[in-house]
């Protein structure tokens, strides 16, 4: 019998159905399994789902294809993480373009308390590799999880320095989990499974085509509390990652370099255009993210009291969304949480009675504590 995972994977196989439409379908139907049990007429009522797409959903064979993917995942010792799963990365869950489904292999906690993305050129210099190692060595006492893209240059230097410093490190891939690219990083990738992991939105067997790399970069940015661009040319993947990080309101740092060096041009450009803070030492990152002891002591005064143990997952999700801004409109909360409006209004009322949320004019809400 098909499981929830089979149905969730099957949704990603429907032509023309991306992550946003998957969320719409789940919101209207209740679950992935119910999507495939729904009649054609009901599916066509879902916004964005026309007759052609609805018929594609009901087309025989999609669940069979999903079953084959599950078998390949089992052989790899990997798992599929749907956006409704507790183990799905919380940092990604609220992003407008987050993947509805991820494939993960390894031992890392994808919801680690502290994360840094380290990215840069594939043609790293000795200077770039040295700075990368120095950053990782300096943040090691804070138990940081290091995120990068398993590529040549700065990426692989970051992963290897993480392994040396006993830090978990996650490689975000532009291919399926069974295709390590570049292949010369196979040994490092295997080591990362023990002390980190590999993550992708692409099903097994997917080759690393060019258009998949920018999509991969958004996941690196989304998983990171801060992104550090160590070396970069005036154009390239590292700058794309920085752009995503800015859009996601992550801290962005760029390591300055010599004016006549090709792979300092991108970093200097980010700094000049105020798209990144200048990196001068690891202290810059530690202070910006309040990891230093003094800053942590100050920030604890504003940390919310412990939530009751019986708080539901939906209520916890709503509070997490509200903490990201001073106030949020109920329509925005419904879209980001994918909780139907009627259900959301009831949950907000419950949280207001419990003293965690207050209602504001204009159908806006805010947490009582921040």
Number of C-alpha atoms within 10 A of each C-alpha: 4 11 11 14 19 22 21 24 26 22 27 22 18 18 11 12 19 15 17 15 18 20 23 17 24 21 20 19 18 14 17 23 19 15 23 20 13 15 13 16 11 13 24 17 14 17 11 14 19 14 13 11 18 24 16 15 26 18 12 10 11 20 22 13 14 22 19 13 19 20 12 17 20 11 10 15 11 20 16 23 21 21 21 16 12 11 12 21 20 18 18 22 22 21 14 12 15 20 23 23 24 19 21 26 22 22 16 20 16 21 16 17 11 16 22 24 27 30 33 36 25 19 14 20 14 10 12 24 20 15 20 26 20 15 20 25 17 14 20 17 10 14 14 18 27 29 30 29 28 27 24 17 19 31 25 24 24 28 31 21 21 27 20 12 16 14 25 26 34 33 24 25 27 28 23 21 26 17 16 21 20 11 10 11 14 14 10 14 25 15 16 25 19 15 19 28 24 26 27 23 26 21 23 19 13 15 17 17 9 9 9 16 18 17 20 22 25 23 27 29 33 28 29 26 20 25 31 29 29 30 34 31 21 15 13 14 18 29 25 17 29 30 20 22 28 18 13 19 14 18 21 30 24 28 25 21 19 10 10 8 12 13 24 24 19 27 30 23 19 24 18 12 9 11 19 24 21 19 19 12 13 15 15 14 24 16 14 14 15 15 17 14 11 10 14 13 12 11 12 10 10 10 10 13 11 6 9 8 6 6 10 11 11 15 15 13 17 22 17 15 20 20 16 14 12 11 17 20 16 18 14 12 21 18 17 17 20 19 21 16 15 9 11 20 15 11 17 21 14 14 19 17 11 11 12 17 20 18 18 12 7 9 12 16 21 23 24 14 13 14
